[in-house]
Amino acid sequence: MIATLKVIFSVLFVWMCYVVISTSIQSSLFKEWDFLGSIPWMRATLWDFYANVLVIFIWACYKEKSWTLKILWLVLLVCLGSIASCAFVLIQLFRLKPGEGLKEFFSKQNG
């Protein structure tokens, strides 16, 4: 199961990097911001995004002991979204020792 999750989140990480980079090349978010902000679904999507950032950040706060890392993850999650989420999950998956499973993945704190 852990190996499968590593593959899934690696693919998601690479895919999201591709989507964000290719979209950024085609269209500037800063130039489109006024238009995008006027679309109700865009505003709903942003609220949804930041709610998810909060959920993942709370988990990161539990997993990480260092305040520096907690703040770093908050900045990365806010700025990079699912790219940072996938990176965080991948790091947690690769920190597991052989024989550890989902229980340790979700509950084990980083030391």
DSSP file (Angstrom, degrees, kcal/mol; ACC not computed):
  #  RESIDUE AA STRUCTURE BP1 BP2  ACC     N-H-->O    O-->H-N    N-H-->O    O-->H-N    TCO  KAPPA ALPHA  PHI   PSI    X-CA   Y-CA   Z-CA
    1    1 A M     >        0   0    0      0, 0.0     4,-2.3     0, 0.0     5,-0.2   0.000 360.0 360.0 360.0 -43.3    0.0    0.0    0.0
    2    2 A I  H  >  +     0   0    0      1,-0.2     4,-2.2     2,-0.2     5,-0.1   0.903 360.0  51.1 -63.8 -41.7    2.8    2.5    0.9
    3    3 A A  H  > S+     0   0    0      1,-0.2     4,-1.9     2,-0.2    -1,-0.2   0.902 109.7  50.6 -62.9 -40.1    4.6    1.8   -2.4
    4    4 A T  H  > S+     0   0    0      1,-0.2     4,-2.7     2,-0.2    -2,-0.2   0.912 109.7  50.2 -63.1 -42.9    1.3    2.4   -4.3
    5    5 A L  H  X S+     0   0    0     -4,-2.3     4,-2.8     1,-0.2     5,-0.3   0.877 107.3  54.7 -63.5 -37.8    0.8    5.7   -2.4
    6    6 A K  H  X S+     0   0    0     -4,-2.2     4,-1.8     2,-0.2    -1,-0.2   0.916 111.3  44.9 -61.0 -42.6    4.4    6.8   -3.3
    7    7 A V  H  X S+     0   0    0     -4,-1.9     4,-2.6     2,-0.2    -2,-0.2   0.943 114.0  48.9 -66.4 -47.7    3.7    6.2   -7.0
    8    8 A I  H  X S+     0   0    0     -4,-2.7     4,-2.5     1,-0.2    -2,-0.2   0.936 115.3  42.9 -58.9 -49.3    0.3    8.0   -6.9
    9    9 A F  H  X S+     0   0    0     -4,-2.8     4,-2.2     2,-0.2    -1,-0.2   0.802 112.3  53.9 -72.5 -27.8    1.6   11.0   -5.1
   10   10 A S  H  X S+     0   0    0     -4,-1.8     4,-2.4    -5,-0.3    -1,-0.2   0.924 110.8  46.3 -66.8 -44.5    4.7   11.2   -7.2
   11   11 A V  H  X S+     0   0    0     -4,-2.6     4,-2.9     2,-0.2    -2,-0.2   0.929 113.6  48.9 -62.9 -45.4    2.6   11.2  -10.4
   12   12 A L  H  X S+     0   0    0     -4,-2.5     4,-2.7    -5,-0.2     5,-0.2   0.906 110.7  51.2 -60.1 -42.3    0.3   13.9   -8.8
   13   13 A F  H  X S+     0   0    0     -4,-2.2     4,-2.1     2,-0.2    -2,-0.2   0.944 113.9  42.8 -59.8 -49.9    3.3   16.0   -7.9
   14   14 A V  H  X S+     0   0    0     -4,-2.4     4,-2.4     2,-0.2    -2,-0.2   0.911 114.8  50.9 -64.9 -43.0    4.8   15.8  -11.4
   15   15 A W  H  X S+     0   0    0     -4,-2.9     4,-2.8     1,-0.2    -2,-0.2   0.920 110.9  47.4 -61.7 -45.3    1.4   16.4  -13.0
   16   16 A M  H  X S+     0   0    0     -4,-2.7     4,-2.6     2,-0.2     5,-0.3   0.874 110.4  52.3 -67.7 -36.5    0.6   19.5  -10.9
   17   17 A C  H  X S+     0   0    0     -4,-2.1     4,-2.5    -5,-0.2     5,-0.3   0.937 112.2  46.8 -60.3 -45.5    4.1   20.9  -11.6
   18   18 A Y  H  X S+     0   0    0     -4,-2.4     4,-2.9     2,-0.2     5,-0.3   0.937 113.5  47.6 -61.0 -48.0    3.4   20.5  -15.3
   19   19 A V  H  X S+     0   0    0     -4,-2.8     4,-2.3     1,-0.2     5,-0.2   0.927 115.1  44.8 -61.7 -46.5   -0.1   22.0  -15.1
   20   20 A V  H  X S+     0   0    0     -4,-2.6     4,-2.3     2,-0.2    -1,-0.2   0.925 116.8  44.8 -66.3 -44.6    1.1   25.0  -13.1
   21   21 A I  H  X S+     0   0    0     -4,-2.5     4,-1.9    -5,-0.3    -2,-0.2   0.941 115.6  45.9 -66.6 -47.2    4.2   25.7  -15.2
   22   22 A S  H  X S+     0   0    0     -4,-2.9     4,-1.5    -5,-0.3    -1,-0.2   0.885 115.0  47.8 -65.9 -36.9    2.4   25.3  -18.5
   23   23 A T  H  X S+     0   0    0     -4,-2.3     4,-2.6    -5,-0.3    -1,-0.2   0.900 109.7  53.2 -68.0 -40.0   -0.5   27.4  -17.4
   24   24 A S  H  < S+     0   0    0     -4,-2.3    -2,-0.2     1,-0.2    -1,-0.2   0.845 107.8  51.3 -63.4 -33.7    1.9   30.1  -16.1
   25   25 A I  H  < S+     0   0    0     -4,-1.9    -1,-0.2     1,-0.2    -2,-0.2   0.874 116.0  41.1 -69.0 -37.3    3.6   30.2  -19.5
   26   26 A Q  H  < S+     0   0    0     -4,-1.5     2,-0.3     1,-0.2    -2,-0.2   0.821 127.8  15.6 -80.1 -32.7    0.3   30.7  -21.3
   27   27 A S     <  -     0   0    0     -4,-2.6     2,-0.6    -5,-0.1    -1,-0.2  -0.993  68.3-130.3-151.1 133.5   -1.4   33.1  -18.9
   28   28 A S     >  -     0   0    0     -2,-0.3     4,-1.8     1,-0.2     3,-0.2  -0.745   9.2-153.9 -87.5 122.8   -0.3   35.4  -16.1
   29   29 A L  H  > S+     0   0    0     -2,-0.6     4,-0.8     1,-0.2    -1,-0.2   0.867  96.7  55.7 -59.9 -36.5   -2.3   35.0  -12.9
   30   30 A F  H  4 S+     0   0    0      1,-0.2     4,-0.3     2,-0.2    -1,-0.2   0.847 109.1  45.7 -68.7 -33.9   -1.4   38.6  -11.9
   31   31 A K  H  4 S+     0   0    0     -3,-0.2     4,-0.3     1,-0.2     3,-0.2   0.815 118.9  42.2 -75.2 -30.3   -2.8   40.0  -15.2
   32   32 A E  H  X S+     0   0    0     -4,-1.8     4,-3.0     1,-0.2     5,-0.3   0.466  85.4 101.0 -93.2  -3.8   -6.0   37.9  -15.0
   33   33 A W  H  X S+     0   0    0     -4,-0.8     4,-2.9     1,-0.2     5,-0.2   0.868  79.8  49.1 -56.9 -45.6   -6.6   38.4  -11.3
   34   34 A D  H  > S+     0   0    0     -4,-0.3     4,-0.7    -3,-0.2    -1,-0.2   0.920 116.1  43.9 -62.0 -43.3   -9.3   41.1  -11.6
   35   35 A F  H >4 S+     0   0    0     -4,-0.3     3,-0.9     2,-0.2     4,-0.4   0.948 116.0  46.5 -64.5 -48.7  -11.2   39.0  -14.1
   36   36 A L  H >< S+     0   0    0     -4,-3.0     3,-1.6     1,-0.3     6,-0.2   0.887 107.9  56.9 -63.1 -39.1  -10.8   35.8  -12.2
   37   37 A G  H 3< S+     0   0    0     -4,-2.9    -1,-0.3    -5,-0.3    -2,-0.2   0.707  99.9  60.2 -65.6 -19.1  -11.8   37.4   -8.9
   38   38 A S  T << S+     0   0    0     -3,-0.9    -1,-0.3    -4,-0.7    -2,-0.2   0.574  84.8  91.6 -84.3  -8.8  -15.1   38.5  -10.5
   39   39 A I  S X> S-     0   0    0     -3,-1.6     4,-1.9    -4,-0.4     3,-0.7  -0.773  70.4-147.3 -90.0 119.8  -16.2   34.9  -11.2
   40   40 A P  H 3> S+     0   0    0      0, 0.0     4,-2.3     0, 0.0     5,-0.2   0.870  98.3  53.2 -54.6 -39.7  -18.2   33.4   -8.3
   41   41 A W  H 3> S+     0   0    0      1,-0.2     4,-2.4     2,-0.2     5,-0.1   0.833 105.6  54.2 -67.5 -30.3  -16.8   29.9   -8.9
   42   42 A M  H <> S+     0   0    0     -3,-0.7     4,-2.2    -6,-0.2    -1,-0.2   0.923 109.0  47.9 -67.2 -42.7  -13.3   31.2   -8.7
   43   43 A R  H  X S+     0   0    0     -4,-1.9     4,-2.2     2,-0.2    -2,-0.2   0.913 112.8  49.0 -63.0 -41.5  -14.0   32.8   -5.3
   44   44 A A  H  X S+     0   0    0     -4,-2.3     4,-2.4     1,-0.2    -2,-0.2   0.896 109.8  52.3 -63.6 -39.8  -15.6   29.5   -4.1
   45   45 A T  H  X S+     0   0    0     -4,-2.4     4,-2.6     2,-0.2    -2,-0.2   0.892 108.5  50.3 -63.9 -39.5  -12.6   27.6   -5.4
   46   46 A L  H  X S+     0   0    0     -4,-2.2     4,-2.6     2,-0.2     5,-0.2   0.916 110.4  49.0 -66.1 -42.6  -10.2   29.9   -3.5
   47   47 A W  H  X S+     0   0    0     -4,-2.2     4,-1.9     1,-0.2    -2,-0.2   0.913 112.9  48.7 -61.1 -41.1  -12.2   29.4   -0.3
   48   48 A D  H  X S+     0   0    0     -4,-2.4     4,-2.1     2,-0.2    -2,-0.2   0.918 110.6  51.3 -62.8 -43.9  -12.1   25.6   -0.9
   49   49 A F  H  X S+     0   0    0     -4,-2.6     4,-2.3     1,-0.2    -2,-0.2   0.934 111.5  45.6 -58.9 -49.0   -8.4   25.8   -1.5
   50   50 A Y  H  X S+     0   0    0     -4,-2.6     4,-2.0     1,-0.2    -1,-0.2   0.810 109.1  55.5 -71.5 -27.9   -7.6   27.7    1.7
   51   51 A A  H  X S+     0   0    0     -4,-1.9     4,-1.9    -5,-0.2    -1,-0.2   0.914 110.5  46.5 -64.8 -42.0   -9.9   25.4    3.7
   52   52 A N  H  X S+     0   0    0     -4,-2.1     4,-2.5     2,-0.2     5,-0.3   0.882 108.6  55.2 -67.3 -37.7   -7.8   22.4    2.4
   53   53 A V  H  X S+     0   0    0     -4,-2.3     4,-2.8     1,-0.2    -1,-0.2   0.919 107.3  50.9 -58.5 -43.2   -4.6   24.3    3.2
   54   54 A L  H  X S+     0   0    0     -4,-2.0     4,-2.4     2,-0.2    -2,-0.2   0.919 109.7  49.4 -61.5 -44.4   -5.8   24.7    6.8
   55   55 A V  H  X S+     0   0    0     -4,-1.9     4,-1.7     2,-0.2    -2,-0.2   0.941 115.7  42.3 -60.4 -48.5   -6.6   20.9    7.1
   56   56 A I  H  X S+     0   0    0     -4,-2.5     4,-2.5     1,-0.2    -1,-0.2   0.876 112.5  54.3 -68.4 -36.9   -3.2   19.9    5.7
   57   57 A F  H  X S+     0   0    0     -4,-2.8     4,-2.6    -5,-0.3    -1,-0.2   0.892 105.3  53.1 -64.7 -39.4   -1.4   22.6    7.8
   58   58 A I  H  X S+     0   0    0     -4,-2.4     4,-1.7     2,-0.2    -1,-0.2   0.911 110.9  47.2 -61.3 -41.4   -3.0   21.3   11.0
   59   59 A W  H  X S+     0   0    0     -4,-1.7     4,-2.5     2,-0.2    -2,-0.2   0.911 111.0  51.6 -64.7 -41.7   -1.7   17.8   10.1
   60   60 A A  H  X S+     0   0    0     -4,-2.5     4,-3.0     1,-0.2    -2,-0.2   0.888 107.0  53.7 -61.9 -38.8    1.8   19.3    9.3
   61   61 A C  H  < S+     0   0    0     -4,-2.6    -1,-0.2     1,-0.2    -2,-0.2   0.876 111.0  46.3 -63.6 -36.7    1.8   21.0   12.7
   62   62 A Y  H  < S+     0   0    0     -4,-1.7    -2,-0.2    -5,-0.2    -1,-0.2   0.920 116.9  43.6 -68.4 -43.7    1.1   17.7   14.4
   63   63 A K  H  < S+     0   0    0     -4,-2.5    47,-3.2    46,-0.2     2,-0.4   0.882 108.1  62.2 -72.2 -39.6    3.8   15.9   12.4
   64   64 A E     <  -     0   0    0     -4,-3.0    47,-0.1    -5,-0.2    45,-0.0  -0.722  55.8-170.2 -94.9 136.1    6.5   18.5   12.6
   65   65 A K        +     0   0    0     -2,-0.4     2,-0.3    45,-0.3    -1,-0.1   0.786  64.5  85.7 -89.5 -31.6    8.0   19.5   16.0
   66   66 A S     >  -     0   0    0      1,-0.1     4,-2.0     2,-0.0     5,-0.1  -0.546  66.6-149.4 -78.7 130.5   10.0   22.6   14.7
   67   67 A W  H  > S+     0   0    0     -2,-0.3     4,-2.4     1,-0.2     5,-0.2   0.830  99.8  59.4 -64.9 -31.2    8.2   25.9   14.5
   68   68 A T  H  > S+     0   0    0      1,-0.2     4,-2.4     2,-0.2    -1,-0.2   0.932 107.5  44.3 -62.0 -46.1   10.5   26.8   11.6
   69   69 A L  H  > S+     0   0    0      2,-0.2     4,-2.7     1,-0.2    -2,-0.2   0.878 111.1  54.7 -66.9 -37.4    9.3   23.8    9.6
   70   70 A K  H  X S+     0   0    0     -4,-2.0     4,-1.8     2,-0.2    -2,-0.2   0.933 112.1  43.1 -61.0 -45.4    5.6   24.5   10.6
   71   71 A I  H  X S+     0   0    0     -4,-2.4     4,-2.4     2,-0.2    -2,-0.2   0.898 112.5  53.4 -67.6 -41.0    5.9   28.1    9.2
   72   72 A L  H  X S+     0   0    0     -4,-2.4     4,-2.7     1,-0.2    -2,-0.2   0.924 109.2  48.8 -59.3 -45.1    7.8   26.9    6.1
   73   73 A W  H  X S+     0   0    0     -4,-2.7     4,-2.9     2,-0.2     5,-0.2   0.878 108.9  53.5 -64.9 -36.6    5.0   24.4    5.4
   74   74 A L  H  X S+     0   0    0     -4,-1.8     4,-2.4    -5,-0.2     5,-0.2   0.946 111.5  45.2 -61.4 -47.0    2.4   27.0    5.8
   75   75 A V  H  X S+     0   0    0     -4,-2.4     4,-2.6     1,-0.2     5,-0.3   0.929 115.2  47.4 -62.2 -45.7    4.1   29.3    3.3
   76   76 A L  H  X S+     0   0    0     -4,-2.7     4,-3.0     1,-0.2     5,-0.5   0.911 112.4  49.2 -63.3 -42.7    4.7   26.4    0.9
   77   77 A L  H  X S+     0   0    0     -4,-2.9     4,-1.6     1,-0.2    -1,-0.2   0.914 114.4  44.7 -64.1 -42.8    1.1   25.3    1.1
   78   78 A V  H  < S+     0   0    0     -4,-2.4    -2,-0.2    -5,-0.2    -1,-0.2   0.906 122.5  36.8 -67.8 -41.2   -0.3   28.8    0.6
   79   79 A C  H  < S+     0   0    0     -4,-2.6    -2,-0.2    -5,-0.2    -3,-0.2   0.838 130.5  26.4 -83.0 -33.7    2.0   29.5   -2.3
   80   80 A L  H >< S-     0   0    0     -4,-3.0     3,-1.7    -5,-0.3    -3,-0.2   0.548  81.8-172.0-111.8  -9.8    2.2   26.2   -4.1
   81   81 A G  T 3X S+     0   0    0     -4,-1.6     4,-2.1    -5,-0.5     3,-0.5  -0.276  72.3   7.5  59.6-127.2   -1.1   24.5   -3.2
   82   82 A S  H 3> S+     0   0    0      1,-0.2     4,-2.7     2,-0.2    -1,-0.3   0.731 125.4  64.1 -67.0 -21.7   -1.3   20.9   -4.2
   83   83 A I  H <> S+     0   0    0     -3,-1.7     4,-2.1     2,-0.2    -1,-0.2   0.951 109.2  40.1 -63.1 -47.2    2.4   20.8   -5.3
   84   84 A A  H  > S+     0   0    0     -3,-0.5     4,-2.8    -8,-0.3    -2,-0.2   0.877 113.6  55.0 -68.2 -37.4    3.4   21.4   -1.6
   85   85 A S  H  X S+     0   0    0     -4,-2.1     4,-2.4     2,-0.2    -2,-0.2   0.940 110.5  45.1 -60.5 -47.2    0.6   19.0   -0.4
   86   86 A C  H  X S+     0   0    0     -4,-2.7     4,-2.8     1,-0.2    -1,-0.2   0.902 112.8  51.4 -63.7 -40.3    2.0   16.2   -2.6
   87   87 A A  H  X S+     0   0    0     -4,-2.1     4,-2.6    -5,-0.2    -2,-0.2   0.920 110.0  49.4 -62.3 -43.4    5.5   17.0   -1.5
   88   88 A F  H  X S+     0   0    0     -4,-2.8     4,-2.2     2,-0.2    -2,-0.2   0.934 112.8  46.6 -61.6 -46.1    4.5   16.9    2.2
   89   89 A V  H  X S+     0   0    0     -4,-2.4     4,-2.6     1,-0.2    -2,-0.2   0.922 112.1  50.8 -62.5 -44.2    2.8   13.6    1.7
   90   90 A L  H  X S+     0   0    0     -4,-2.8     4,-2.7     1,-0.2    -1,-0.2   0.916 109.0  50.9 -60.9 -42.8    5.7   12.1   -0.2
   91   91 A I  H  X S+     0   0    0     -4,-2.6     4,-1.2     1,-0.2    -1,-0.2   0.926 111.3  48.4 -59.7 -44.1    8.2   13.2    2.5
   92   92 A Q  H  X S+     0   0    0     -4,-2.2     4,-0.6     1,-0.2     3,-0.2   0.899 112.0  49.7 -63.5 -40.0    6.0   11.6    5.1
   93   93 A L  H >< S+     0   0    0     -4,-2.6     3,-0.9     1,-0.2    -2,-0.2   0.909 111.3  47.9 -65.2 -42.2    5.8    8.4    3.0
   94   94 A F  H 3< S+     0   0    0     -4,-2.7    -1,-0.2     1,-0.2    -2,-0.2   0.664 104.0  62.2 -75.9 -14.8    9.5    8.2    2.5
   95   95 A R  H 3< S+     0   0    0     -4,-1.2    -1,-0.2    -3,-0.2    -2,-0.2   0.641  81.3 106.5 -80.2 -15.1   10.2    8.8    6.2
   96   96 A L    <<  -     0   0    0     -3,-0.9     3,-0.1    -4,-0.6    -3,-0.0  -0.373  69.9-130.3 -66.1 141.7    8.4    5.6    7.1
   97   97 A K    >   -     0   0    0      1,-0.1     3,-2.4     4,-0.1    -1,-0.1  -0.535  41.6 -76.8 -84.9 157.8   10.6    2.7    8.2
   98   98 A P  T 3  S+     0   0    0      0, 0.0    -1,-0.1     0, 0.0     3,-0.1  -0.293 122.1  24.4 -54.2 135.5   10.2   -0.7    6.5
   99   99 A G  T 3  S+     0   0    0      1,-0.4     2,-0.2    -3,-0.1    -3,-0.0   0.191  92.9 120.5  92.6 -17.0    7.1   -2.5    8.0
  100  100 A E    <   -     0   0    0     -3,-2.4    -1,-0.4     1,-0.1   -98,-0.1  -0.552  40.6-179.2 -79.7 148.7    5.4    0.8    9.0
  101  101 A G     >  -     0   0    0     -2,-0.2     4,-2.2    -3,-0.1     3,-0.2  -0.306  46.0 -52.4-127.2-152.1    2.0    1.4    7.4
  102  102 A L  H  > S+     0   0    0      1,-0.2     4,-2.4     2,-0.2     5,-0.3   0.823 125.0  61.2 -64.5 -33.0   -0.8    3.9    7.3
  103  103 A K  H  > S+     0   0    0      1,-0.2     4,-2.1     2,-0.2     5,-0.3   0.949 111.4  39.0 -58.6 -48.6   -1.2    4.0   11.0
  104  104 A E  H  > S+     0   0    0      2,-0.2     4,-2.2     1,-0.2    -2,-0.2   0.854 111.0  60.7 -69.7 -35.4    2.3    5.4   11.4
  105  105 A F  H  < S+     0   0    0     -4,-2.2    -2,-0.2     1,-0.2    -1,-0.2   0.918 116.0  31.4 -56.9 -45.1    1.9    7.5    8.3
  106  106 A F  H  < S+     0   0    0     -4,-2.4    -2,-0.2    -5,-0.1    -1,-0.2   0.806 132.3  29.4 -83.8 -30.4   -0.9    9.4    9.9
  107  107 A S  H  < S+     0   0    0     -4,-2.1     2,-0.3    -5,-0.3    -3,-0.2   0.744  87.4 100.1-108.7 -25.0    0.0    9.3   13.5
  108  108 A K     <  -     0   0    0     -4,-2.2     2,-0.2    -5,-0.3   -12,-0.0  -0.466  62.9-139.8 -71.6 126.5    3.8    9.2   13.9
  109  109 A Q        -     0   0    0     -2,-0.3     2,-0.3     1,-0.1   -45,-0.2  -0.574  20.6-111.0 -83.1 149.5    5.4   12.5   14.7
  110  110 A N              0   0    0    -47,-3.2   -45,-0.3    -2,-0.2    -1,-0.1  -0.625 360.0 360.0 -79.8 134.8    8.7   13.5   13.0
  111  111 A G              0   0    0     -2,-0.3    -1,-0.1   -47,-0.1   -47,-0.1   0.398 360.0 360.0-121.5 360.0   11.5   13.6   15.4
